Amino acid sequence: MLSTTRAMSPGELLPGSAPIQLVDQDGRRVADPAYGCPDTGVLLDLYRSMVAGRRFDRQATALTRQGRLAVYPSSSGQEACQVAAVRAMGELDWLFPTYRESVALVTRGIDPVEVLTLLRGDWHCGYDPHAYRAAPQCTPLATNTVHAVGLADAARRKGDQVAVLVFIGDGATSEGDAHEAFNFAAVFAAPVVFVVQNNQWAISVPLSKQSKAPTLAHKAVGYGMRGHHVDGNDAAAVYAVVRQALDDARAGGGPALVECLTYRMDAHTNADDAGRYRDEAEVELWRQRDPVERLERLLLAEGALDEAAREAVAAEAEESAAALRARMNAEPELTPGDLFEHVYAKPTAHLHRQAELLAHELSEEA
């Protein structure tokens, strides 16, 4: 069943020459002809969630140093991308994260301990994807794009009012799976929005060695879908653009690619030494573009936030981090028989035999 969505002209598809911005680096509003700034209530929610997300990220990084996590890919500096994009989703929409979207998953309402279960090495996924409408975190680059498009196209065929948001990084746009997902989604008008967090580095490979396109958003044009180039450190802009793209997708307007221009402040993971391949001056430049501080400046200047409220938000985030720390310091209770749970909806005879064999071996050791 081919899409009946009309083909758009190149002019309709092309992103603007400059990133879409609604709040500038100094916390001042910027007028945009296509997007209005979210209301104050939304901005306050984005601010609280970003503060909480950053404190969660710092705590997870500390837990890695303490040996409580096997690995942790920090998203410090990318909070606006993750928080604002997730807050733009509808209740019935689906999220397809990568390994770096722990903050996005916490923002979706998932228990932080369940989010970290994969990175702790206890389960392949520590939460129920169906309960939260969030797929398991994906480590191989771009494979989640194909899964996301499959779910989105199934929803379209069934007539469900569902859109799918899938996160990828700049490096993932070089993968064959991303090409196949972009092309299929555009041809069949799948209701999916690809959010590319362009944090400038694919581990140690800079963007300049990944693509010669003017922006990654321009890649959308070749597939016949809209491309949006957004200031990824502007939570207001990310929210407005992603929300509109999801609404359009849900209404049958087809997919979109939203490039969020941002920066990975920390190393690729705790096992990486970013000092080997990037200059500290570059990091310092992006530190001045901090997404949390930017939104905080706006809210303070407009009187929506005062010092007492700011301290209350920080204290709430600190309490959540302390609770996470206490729970993660407790040794998990693992049951060997759980290996056979959730493999199939209906366990096979072969799986039953394996479970019985393991139970027998454990009884002999007891």
C-alpha positions as CSV (number, residue, x, y, z in Angstrom):
1,M,0.0,0.0,0.0
2,L,1.8,3.1,-1.3
3,S,1.4,6.5,0.3
4,T,-1.0,9.0,-1.2
5,T,0.8,11.9,0.4
6,R,1.7,14.4,-2.4
7,A,5.4,14.9,-3.3
8,M,6.6,18.2,-1.8
9,S,8.8,20.7,-3.8
10,P,12.4,21.2,-2.8
11,G,11.5,24.6,-1.4
12,E,9.1,23.0,1.0
13,L,11.6,20.4,2.2
14,L,14.7,22.5,2.6
15,P,15.7,23.6,6.1
16,G,16.7,27.2,6.7
17,S,20.2,28.5,6.5
18,A,20.4,29.2,10.2
19,P,19.3,26.9,13.1
20,I,15.7,27.6,14.3
21,Q,16.0,29.5,17.6
22,L,13.4,30.9,20.0
23,V,15.6,31.8,22.9
24,D,19.2,33.0,22.2
25,Q,22.3,32.3,24.1
26,D,21.8,35.2,26.5
27,G,18.2,34.1,27.4
28,R,16.4,36.6,25.2
29,R,13.4,35.7,23.1
30,V,13.8,35.4,19.3
31,A,10.9,35.9,16.9
32,D,10.4,33.1,14.4
33,P,7.8,33.3,11.6
34,A,7.0,29.7,11.7
35,Y,7.1,28.8,15.4
36,G,5.8,30.5,18.6
37,C,7.6,30.1,21.9
38,P,5.9,27.7,24.2
39,D,4.0,29.2,27.1
40,T,5.6,29.9,30.5
41,G,4.2,26.7,32.1
42,V,5.8,24.6,29.4
43,L,9.1,26.4,29.8
44,L,9.1,25.9,33.6
45,D,8.4,22.2,33.1
46,L,11.3,22.0,30.6
47,Y,13.6,23.8,33.0
48,R,12.7,21.5,36.0
49,S,13.2,18.4,33.8
50,M,16.5,19.6,32.5
51,V,17.8,20.4,36.0
52,A,16.7,16.9,37.2
53,G,18.1,15.3,34.1
54,R,21.5,16.8,34.5
55,R,21.7,15.9,38.2
56,F,20.7,12.3,37.2
57,D,23.4,12.3,34.6
58,R,26.0,13.4,37.1
59,Q,24.9,10.8,39.6
60,A,25.1,8.1,37.0
61,T,28.6,9.1,36.0
62,A,29.6,8.9,39.7
63,L,28.1,5.5,40.0
64,T,30.2,4.3,37.1
65,R,33.4,5.5,38.9
66,Q,32.2,3.6,41.9
67,G,31.8,0.4,40.0
68,R,28.0,0.4,40.3
69,L,27.6,0.7,36.5
70,A,29.5,-1.2,33.8
71,V,29.5,1.8,31.5
72,Y,27.6,5.1,31.1
73,P,27.4,7.4,28.1
74,S,26.8,10.9,29.5
75,S,24.4,13.3,27.8
76,S,25.6,16.4,29.6
77,G,25.0,19.4,27.4
78,Q,22.3,17.6,25.4
79,E,19.5,18.0,27.9
80,A,17.5,20.4,25.8
81,C,17.4,17.9,22.9
82,Q,16.3,15.0,25.1
83,V,14.0,16.6,27.5
84,A,12.2,18.9,25.1
85,A,11.7,16.3,22.4
86,V,10.2,13.8,24.9
87,R,8.0,16.5,26.4
88,A,6.7,17.2,22.9
89,M,5.4,13.6,22.5
90,G,1.8,12.6,22.9
91,E,0.8,10.0,25.5
92,L,0.3,7.3,22.9
93,D,3.4,8.0,20.9
94,W,6.4,5.7,21.0
95,L,10.0,6.5,21.8
96,F,13.0,4.7,20.3
97,P,16.2,5.7,22.2
98,T,19.9,4.9,21.7
99,Y,22.3,4.1,24.5
100,R,22.8,7.8,25.3
101,E,19.1,8.6,26.0
102,S,18.9,7.8,29.7
103,V,17.8,11.3,30.5
104,A,15.1,11.0,27.8
105,L,13.8,7.8,29.4
106,V,13.7,9.3,32.8
107,T,11.8,12.3,31.4
108,R,9.3,9.8,29.9
109,G,8.5,8.7,33.5
110,I,10.6,5.5,33.7
111,D,12.1,4.6,37.1
112,P,15.8,5.7,37.0
113,V,16.9,2.4,38.4
114,E,15.1,0.6,35.7
115,V,16.7,2.9,33.1
116,L,20.2,2.0,34.4
117,T,19.6,-1.7,34.6
118,L,21.0,-2.3,31.1
119,L,24.1,-0.2,31.9
120,R,24.5,-2.1,35.1
121,G,24.6,-5.3,33.2
122,D,21.6,-7.0,34.8
123,W,19.1,-7.1,32.0
124,H,19.0,-6.2,28.3
125,C,16.2,-3.8,29.3
126,G,15.2,-3.0,32.8
127,Y,11.7,-1.6,32.1
128,D,8.5,-2.7,30.3
129,P,8.6,-1.1,26.9
130,H,4.8,-1.5,26.4
131,A,4.0,0.2,29.7
132,Y,6.0,3.3,28.8
133,R,5.7,3.1,25.0
134,A,9.5,3.2,24.9
135,A,11.6,0.7,23.1
136,P,14.8,-0.8,24.7
137,Q,17.9,1.3,24.5
138,C,19.8,0.5,21.3
139,T,23.6,0.3,21.2
140,P,24.2,-0.6,17.5
141,L,24.1,2.6,15.5
142,A,20.9,3.3,13.6
143,T,19.3,-0.1,14.0
144,N,16.6,1.5,16.1
145,T,15.6,3.7,13.1
146,V,14.4,0.6,11.2
147,H,12.5,-0.7,14.2
148,A,10.9,2.7,14.7
149,V,9.7,3.0,11.1
150,G,8.3,-0.6,11.3
151,L,6.1,0.3,14.3
152,A,5.2,3.7,12.8
153,D,4.1,2.1,9.5
154,A,2.1,-0.6,11.3
155,A,0.3,2.1,13.2
156,R,-0.5,4.0,10.0
157,R,-1.9,0.9,8.3
158,K,-4.1,0.2,11.4
159,G,-5.3,3.8,11.5
160,D,-3.9,4.4,15.0
161,Q,-3.3,8.0,15.9
162,V,0.3,7.3,16.9
163,A,3.6,9.0,16.0
164,V,7.0,7.6,16.7
165,L,10.1,9.6,17.8
166,V,13.5,8.0,17.3
167,F,16.8,9.5,18.5
168,I,20.0,9.0,16.6
169,G,23.4,10.7,16.6
170,D,25.3,12.4,13.8
171,G,27.4,9.3,13.3
172,A,24.3,7.1,12.8
173,T,23.3,9.1,9.7
174,S,26.2,7.5,7.9
175,E,24.8,4.0,8.5
176,G,22.9,2.0,5.9
177,D,20.1,1.3,8.3
178,A,19.4,5.0,8.6
179,H,19.2,5.3,4.8
180,E,16.8,2.4,4.6
181,A,14.7,3.8,7.4
182,F,14.6,7.4,5.9
183,N,13.7,6.1,2.5
184,F,11.0,3.6,3.6
185,A,9.4,6.2,6.0
186,A,9.2,8.8,3.2
187,V,7.8,6.5,0.6
188,F,5.1,5.1,2.8
189,A,4.5,8.3,4.8
190,A,5.2,6.6,8.1
191,P,4.4,8.8,11.1
192,V,7.9,9.0,12.4
193,V,10.2,11.9,13.4
194,F,13.9,11.3,13.3
195,V,15.7,13.5,16.0
196,V,19.4,13.7,15.1
197,Q,21.4,14.9,18.1
198,N,24.4,16.4,16.2
199,N,26.8,16.6,19.1
200,Q,29.7,17.1,16.7
201,W,31.5,13.8,17.4
202,A,31.0,10.2,16.5
203,I,33.3,9.0,19.2
204,S,36.5,10.5,17.9
205,V,35.4,11.2,14.3
206,P,34.4,14.9,13.8
207,L,31.3,15.8,11.8
208,S,33.6,17.2,9.0
209,K,34.6,13.6,8.3
210,Q,31.1,12.3,8.4
211,S,29.2,14.5,5.9
212,K,29.7,17.2,3.3
213,A,26.0,18.2,3.4
214,P,25.4,21.9,4.5
215,T,23.6,20.5,7.5
216,L,22.5,17.0,8.4
217,A,18.9,18.3,8.1
218,H,19.6,18.8,4.3
219,K,19.9,15.0,4.0
220,A,16.1,14.8,4.4
221,V,15.5,16.4,1.0
222,G,16.9,13.5,-0.9
223,Y,14.3,11.2,0.6
224,G,11.4,13.6,0.0
225,M,10.8,14.5,3.7
226,R,11.0,17.7,5.6
227,G,14.3,18.7,7.2
228,H,14.5,21.0,10.2
229,H,17.7,22.5,11.5
230,V,17.3,23.5,15.1
231,D,19.5,25.1,17.8
232,G,19.7,21.9,20.0
233,N,20.7,24.0,23.1
234,D,17.4,25.9,22.9
235,A,14.8,23.8,24.7
236,A,12.0,26.1,23.5
237,A,12.9,25.7,19.9
238,V,13.4,21.9,20.1
239,Y,10.0,21.5,21.8
240,A,8.2,23.7,19.3
241,V,9.7,22.1,16.2
242,V,9.4,18.5,17.4
243,R,5.9,18.9,18.6
244,Q,4.8,20.4,15.2
245,A,6.6,17.5,13.4
246,L,4.9,14.9,15.5
247,D,1.5,16.5,15.0
248,D,2.1,16.6,11.2
249,A,3.2,13.0,11.2
250,R,0.2,11.9,13.2
251,A,-2.1,13.7,10.9
252,G,-0.8,11.9,7.8
253,G,1.8,14.4,6.7
254,G,4.7,11.9,6.6
255,P,8.0,11.8,8.4
256,A,10.5,14.6,9.2
257,L,14.1,14.8,10.2
258,V,15.0,17.3,13.0
259,E,18.6,18.0,13.4
260,C,19.4,19.4,16.8
261,L,22.8,21.2,16.8
262,T,24.3,20.6,20.2
263,Y,27.5,19.3,21.9
264,R,28.7,16.3,23.9
265,M,30.4,18.0,26.9
266,D,31.8,14.8,28.3
267,A,33.7,11.9,26.7
268,H,31.9,9.3,24.6
269,T,31.6,7.0,27.6
270,N,33.6,6.7,30.8
271,A,36.0,4.4,28.9
272,D,36.9,7.2,26.4
273,D,39.5,10.0,26.7
274,A,38.1,12.9,24.7
275,G,41.3,14.9,25.3
276,R,43.0,12.7,22.7
277,Y,41.0,14.1,19.8
278,R,39.3,17.4,20.7
279,D,40.6,20.8,21.9
280,E,39.6,22.1,25.3
281,A,38.9,25.5,23.7
282,E,36.1,23.9,21.7
283,V,34.6,22.5,24.8
284,E,34.8,25.8,26.6
285,L,33.0,27.5,23.7
286,W,30.1,25.2,24.0
287,R,30.1,25.5,27.8
288,Q,29.1,29.1,27.3
289,R,26.0,27.8,25.3
290,D,24.7,25.7,28.2
291,P,21.0,24.8,27.6
292,V,20.0,24.8,31.2
293,E,21.5,28.2,32.0
294,R,20.0,29.7,28.8
295,L,16.5,28.8,29.8
296,E,17.1,29.8,33.4
297,R,18.2,33.3,32.3
298,L,15.0,33.8,30.3
299,L,12.8,32.6,33.2
300,L,14.6,34.8,35.7
301,A,14.5,37.9,33.5
302,E,10.7,37.5,32.9
303,G,9.9,36.9,36.6
304,A,8.7,33.3,36.1
305,L,11.5,32.0,38.3
306,D,13.1,33.6,41.4
307,E,16.0,32.5,43.6
308,A,13.8,30.6,46.0
309,A,12.2,28.7,43.2
310,R,15.5,28.0,41.6
311,E,16.9,26.6,44.8
312,A,13.7,24.5,45.2
313,V,14.2,22.9,41.8
314,A,17.8,22.2,42.6
315,A,16.9,20.6,45.9
316,E,14.3,18.4,44.3
317,A,16.8,17.2,41.8
318,E,19.3,16.5,44.6
319,E,16.8,14.5,46.6
320,S,16.1,12.4,43.5
321,A,19.8,11.8,43.0
322,A,20.3,10.8,46.6
323,A,17.4,8.3,46.3
324,L,18.9,6.9,43.1
325,R,22.3,6.6,44.8
326,A,20.9,4.7,47.8
327,R,18.9,2.3,45.6
328,M,21.9,1.6,43.3
329,N,24.2,1.0,46.2
330,A,22.0,-1.9,47.3
331,E,23.0,-5.2,45.7
332,P,20.4,-6.4,43.2
333,E,18.6,-9.6,43.8
334,L,19.0,-11.7,40.7
335,T,17.3,-15.0,40.1
336,P,19.0,-17.3,37.5
337,G,15.7,-18.7,36.4
338,D,14.8,-15.2,35.1
339,L,17.1,-15.9,32.2
340,F,14.1,-17.7,30.6
341,E,11.5,-15.1,31.3
342,H,10.4,-12.7,28.5
343,V,12.2,-14.7,25.7
344,Y,9.0,-15.8,24.1
345,A,5.3,-15.0,24.8
346,K,4.8,-18.8,25.0
347,P,8.0,-20.7,26.1
348,T,9.1,-23.4,23.7
349,A,9.8,-27.0,24.7
350,H,13.5,-26.4,24.2
351,L,13.4,-23.4,26.6
352,H,11.6,-25.5,29.2
353,R,14.3,-28.2,29.0
354,Q,17.0,-25.5,29.4
355,A,15.2,-24.1,32.5
356,E,14.8,-27.5,34.0
357,L,18.5,-28.3,33.4
358,L,19.6,-25.1,35.1
359,A,17.3,-25.7,38.1
360,H,18.7,-29.2,38.5
361,E,22.3,-27.9,38.4
362,L,21.5,-25.2,41.0
363,S,19.8,-27.7,43.3
364,E,22.9,-29.9,43.2
365,E,25.1,-27.0,44.2
366,A,22.9,-25.9,47.0
